[in-house]
Every structure is written in C-alpha cells, then in structure tokens.
Amino acid sequence: MSLRAARARRIATATAFGGGGLTLLGAGTIALLYLQAKLAHRTVGFTEWTPPRVNGVYGSGDGTPISLVMMGDSTAAGFALTDGLQTPGSLIASGLSAVAERPVRMRNVAAVGATSAGLYEQLEQVRSTRPDLAIVFIGANDVIHRMRPADSVRHLQSVVRELTSMGTAVVVGTCPDLGSVRPIGLPLRLVARRSSRQLAAAQTIAVVEEGGRTVSLSNMLADEFQAYPDELFGPDRFHPSARGYAQAAIAVLPTACVALGLLPDLETVPDPDQGEGVLPISRAAVEAAEEPGMEVSGVKVAGHERGPRGRWATLLRRRTETPVPDIEGEATAERAEVEREADEARGAPVEGGG
C-alpha cells in the first residue's frame, strides 16, 4: 500500500513541474499485449448515437434554481442512452432537486471520447455561468490513449482549480476500472486495472489539493459489472447500460449534496471498521481507488490542513441519516408525468383519469 501511495503522490507532484511520471502502458508492455488489444478492439461493438436532449430545469420548489454542470467523457454524457432522463446528469439533477426542494438547472457539456485535455474546452462553455456545482467523470480515455499520468492529472487539476476559484463546488468521479470490461482478457485486463487505479489515486490527490471532492467509480462499477454483466453493460459491451449509469449517479449524489451544503459535512463519521478514517491524502487516495463508492475530501486535524506526510483527507462512504431520494424512481415518475401531459395535450384518454 505504501509503495502505491508513494507512486500516486509522485505522479500528482510531477504535475506541478509540467512533466515527470511514466506512461500508463510502457512500450514493452504495449508490444507484448498489442495483439490482445487489437482483438479486444474488434470485440467491442460500435454504436451510433444521437444524444438525447438533457439540458434544462429539473424538479420543482421555491427559490433560484441550483446551477449544475456535467463535464467529462462518455460516462458523463450517458453514451448510448436514448432516454435523457436516464443519463447520470439528469438523475443527479433530479436527486439534488428532491433534497434541496429547489429546481436544478442542468447543463451537460461532456463529450464522447474526451480525455482530461478536453476539459479546458468544456470549461470555456460554462465559465460565464459560474455554476454552483460541477460534476466531472473523466479518466478512461486517458488510459486508453496512453496519456502520461502526470499530464492527465495536470489538466484535471488546472480545471478544478479554475472552477473552485469561481466559487463552484467540484465533485470528480475518478477513472473507472477498465479491467472490468468483458472483451478485455488476461493479462491485458490486469494492466488496464492497474493503470486505471493508479490514475484514479493520482486524480484524487490533485482534486483534493484544489479544494474538490472525489468519489471512486472504480470498484463500484467493477463489482456491479461482474455481478450483473448483461444488465450493466450497454450494446457495445464497453459502456454502462442505464442501470450501470444509475449506479454511478447514486454513488455521487450524496457527495454532491454535501458539496452544496444540502447535507451536513460531518453527518457521516468515519468508521475504522469499514476502512474509513482521516489519513494522509496519498494513502486515502490509494484506498479509495480500491473500494467502491469511497469519497475523499480535505480536512483539518488540530486546526492544520497538512501533517508530516502531506494534506490530511477524510476517507468515507456516505451513509446519511437524511434520506437520499430514489433517483431512478424520481426519473421514472418525472417521465410518466411528461408522457401524461403529452397525452392530455393530444386529447388522448389517460389511464386513471375521469
């Protein structure tokens, strides 16, 4: 564990100097696994997709709408979903509205195929709006395209820094576990898993240093994929299905609520028996990359943000006493209401009506 923590810390530290770090997949490894990668690429299907309309106001209630922006790659965009209300951004927006009892205005600027370098362009699209909350899902394409970890983390850290300086709360869903993708066989799967978790740990250090919070999507999706492979993968056998995307949204929602001050930050006390606690950031980052749904955020110890081993961080899995809404149910109910209103507008008979 200490070696992995040191490696994650070294990658994150290298971003400050504009270099350093090793490629996620070294040249020798690439040569040995090239054929297997080609076979996996052929196995993964191709899905044509027209993104559904998702930007708009979700939920109801009094007060000015909360401004939410979704950033990142195809996971943030909800690739392959045809129902906009099933995308992670829409599910999270509905859940936030239910907790806050206020409407949420959501804008999704995520791009299919985006790497961390593409976050700058997405930031430019929302800079003038100064959103209340930015949720970022990023990292998978950085691993796939063999971007240097230090470069990948530097791009993410820079964007998080700009967002927090604007007064925007930031929650990052770290790099998912590509070792869970079914078409990837051994030994390539082990390399993909190691690279994914290494990047996730380094992302966590960088994001927390800039005042953001992270939630591990790594093991959470991997465990679900292994238990329900046919239900949680989409038609291309690479991206999640609607149920898989919902699992990611459910994992992130409590942290998003805390980041906005909708739930008390100290409502969940770290439980050492569950592997939680207050740790140096490098250790917390590595442990979060190994555990499903773990949140990492900065904390002070005896009034100090840093100790002998760097930034202090809280590692925990949110278990709030305040009920978190069933966001899948909320989306289904909202969809049913929209369909009902459409039927009424057409003059069609409505079930249960007079």
N, C-alpha and C positions, 0 to 999 in steps of 0.2 A: 504493500500500500504506500509506504514512504517513497519508494522509487517512482511509482506512478504519480504521486503528488508532486514530487520534485520535477518530473518531466512536464506536467501540466503547468506548473509555475514557471518553468524555463521558457515554454512556448509563449505564455502570456507576457512574460517580462520582455521577450525578444521583440514584441510589437512596438515597444517604446523606442526602439533603436532602428526600426524600419527594416529589420532583416532577421537573420538567425533562424533557428528551427530547421527541421528536416522535412522533406516531402512526406506526405501521408503514406505513400506507397513508394518505396525506393526502387531504383532502376533494376536491381537484381530480382526483387520480388515481382516486378511487373513482367520481366522476361519469363520467369518461371510460371506465372499464372495467366499469361496472355491468352492462351488457348481457352482456358476455362472461362475467362471473362468474355471472350467472343461468343462462346456457347450460351452463357447466361444472357447476353445481349439479344441473341436470336430468340431465346425462350420468352423474354419479356415482350408482351404484345404491344401493339400501337393502338391508341385510342384517339379518334378525332373528337374534339371537344369545343363546344361553344359555351363560354362561361355564362351562367345564368345571372340575371340582374340581382345584385345584393345590396348595393349602396342605398341608404335611406334611413328612415326612423323606425326603430323597433320598440315595442312595448307602449306603455302609456303612463300617466301620472302627471303630477304637477311639477313645475319648475323648468328651468332651461335644460334642454337635452344634454346628456353627457356625450362628449365627442370621443369616439373610438376609431382608431385606425388599425387595420391589419396589414402587416408588412411581411415580406419574405418570399418563399418559393411556392411550389405547387401545393404543399400541405396547407399553407395559409390560405391559398386560393380555393382549396377544395376541389382539386383536379378530378375530373370525370363525373362529378355530381351534376345532375340535371335539375335538381330542386334546390334553389338558392337558400331556402330555409334550413337545409341540412349542412351547409358549409360551416366550418368552425367559427368564422367571424359572426355569422348570423346567430348561431347557437349561443355564443358568448354574449352578444349584444342583448338577446332576449333574457338571458340569465341575469345580466347586470341590471337591466330594467326592473326585473322582478324583485331583486334585492333592494335597489335604490328607490323603488316606487317613483321612478322618473323615466322619461323616454331616453333612448340612446340613439344618437345619430352615428351610424357606422359607415366608414369608407374603406374599401378593400383595394389596396394598390399593389398587392402581391403579384408576382409574375412567375409563370411556369418556367422552370429551368434556371431561376435566379440563383446566383452564388452571393456570398457576402459582399462582393464588389458591386453588385447591382443594387444594394441598399441605398447608395447615395442618390441614385435617380429616383427611387421611391420616396426618399426624404424630401427631395425638391418638390414633389407633388403635394405634400401636406405641410410644408414649412409655414406657409402663410396662415394656415388654420389653427396652428398651435393646439393640437389635440390634447384632451385631458389624459388619455391613455393610449399607448402604442403597444400592441402585441406582435411579437416577431417570431416566426418559425423559420429557421434557417440552418444550413449546415450540410444537408445530404448531398447537394450538388458540388459543394466544396470537396467532399471526399471523392465523389465520382470523377471529378475533373482533376483530381490530384493537386489541388491548390495547396501551397505551403501553409501549414497550420498557423505560423506567425502572421502571414499575410491575411489569411482568413479572419483571424481574431482581431487584427488591427483594423480592418474595415468595419467589423461589427462594433468594436469599442468606440471608434470615431463617431459612428452614427448614434449610438446610445448616449455618448457624451453630448452631442448636439441636442438630442431630444430632451434629456434631463435639464440642460441649460435653458430650454424653452419653457420649463415648468411641466413637462409631460412625464407622467409616470410610465415606466417601461417594464414589461414582463417579456422575457425571452424563453420560448420553448427550445431547448438546446437540441443539438444534432440527434436525429433518431438513429436507432440501431439498424444499420444496413445489413447486419448479419442475420436479421430475421426474414429477409426477402427470400422467398422459396426458390426461385430459379438459381440463386447463388449457392453453389455446392462447396463442400470442403475441398481443399484448405482455404479457398478464397473467402469463404464465409467468415473464418476466424480472423483473417486480415481485415476484412470490412468491419467486423465488430470491434476489433482493437482500435482501428483508425477512428471509427465513429465515437467511441467512448473517450478517446484521447482528445478529440476536438471538443466534445461536449464539456469536458472538465476545463479545458483552456478557455472556452467561451464563458463558462460560469465565473471564473476568476476575473476576466475582463469586464463583464457586465456588472458584477457586484462592486468592483472598484469604481465604476462610474455612477453608482447610486441606483442601479436597476435591480431587478429580481429575476431569478431563473427558475424554471420548472423542468425537470428531466422528462423528456419524452422517450428516452432510450428504452429502458427495460419495461416501462409500462406498455408500450405498443408491442414490444417483442413478446412479452408474456401473453398478451391478448391474441397476437397473431398465431402463436403456437397452439393456444387453446382453441381458437376459432378461425383456422386459416381460411376456410371458404367464405366466412362471413365478414372478415375484416380486411381482406384484400379486394381491390377493385378489379375491373375486367382486364387490366394489363398485368395483373399478378405482381405489381410493384407498388402502386399507390394504395392507400387505405380505401376501404369501402365506406359507405355512410356510417356504419357502426364504428369503424375504426376512427374516422374523423371525430365522431361524437365522444369517443374515449379521450382524445386529445383535448377537446374543448372542456370536458368535465374536469380533467386534471388541472387545467389552467384557471378555470373560473374562480375558485376560492382565493387564489393568489391575486388575481385581477381585482377582486373585491377589496382585499386588504390594501393593495397599492392605491386604490382610490379613496381609502378611508371609510368604506362602507361596512367593513368588519374590523373590530379592534385588532391591532397588530399582535398583541400579546394574548389573544384569546386561546391560542394553542400553545401550550408549554411543551418544550422538547421532552420526549420520553426516552431516556437512555436505553430502556429495554427494547425499543423499536429502532435502535440505531441512530436516534436523533441526538442533537446536542449543540453546544456552542464550541466551534472548532476553528483553527486557523483556516483561512479560505481555501488553501490548496488541498487540505485533507477533506474539507466539506465538499469541494468540487468533485474530487475523485469518487467519494462515496455516493454522491448524488447521481453520478453517471452510471452507477451500478444498481441503483434502486428505483423502482417505478414511482413516478409522481412526486419525487422529492423536490421541495422548494429550498433555495438558498438565497439568503438576503444578508446584508450587512448589519452588524450590531455592535454596540459598545459594551466593553467589560470594564467595570470600575471606572467608568467615565472616559475610557480610551478606545479609539477605533482599532488601534493596532497593538499587537503584542510582539514578543521576540521573534515569532515566525510569520509576521505579516498581519494583514487585515483579519479581524475577527468576523465570523459569519455564523448565522443560525441555520442549521440543517434540520428540516422537519417536513412531515407530510400533514397538510392541513386537515384537521378534524374539528370543524367549527361547531359550537353549540347552536349558533344561529342557523336555521335550516337553509341549505342551499337549494334552489329550485331544481326540479327535474327539467333540465333544459331541452331534452329530447321531447318530453311531453309538452313543454311550452311551445316548441316549434310546431308540433302536430296540431295543437289547439289553435295556434295562430293561422296555420294553413287551412284548417277546417273553416275558420271564421271568414277568411278571404274567399274560399270557394262558396260559402253560403251567401255572402254578399253579392258575388258574381251571379249566382243562380237567381237571386231576388231581382237583380238588375235586368236579367233576361226575361223575367216573368215566369221562370220555371218553377214547378212545385218543389217545395222544400220539405224534407222529412222532418216531422215533428211540428211543422207549422200548422196554422189554422186552415 
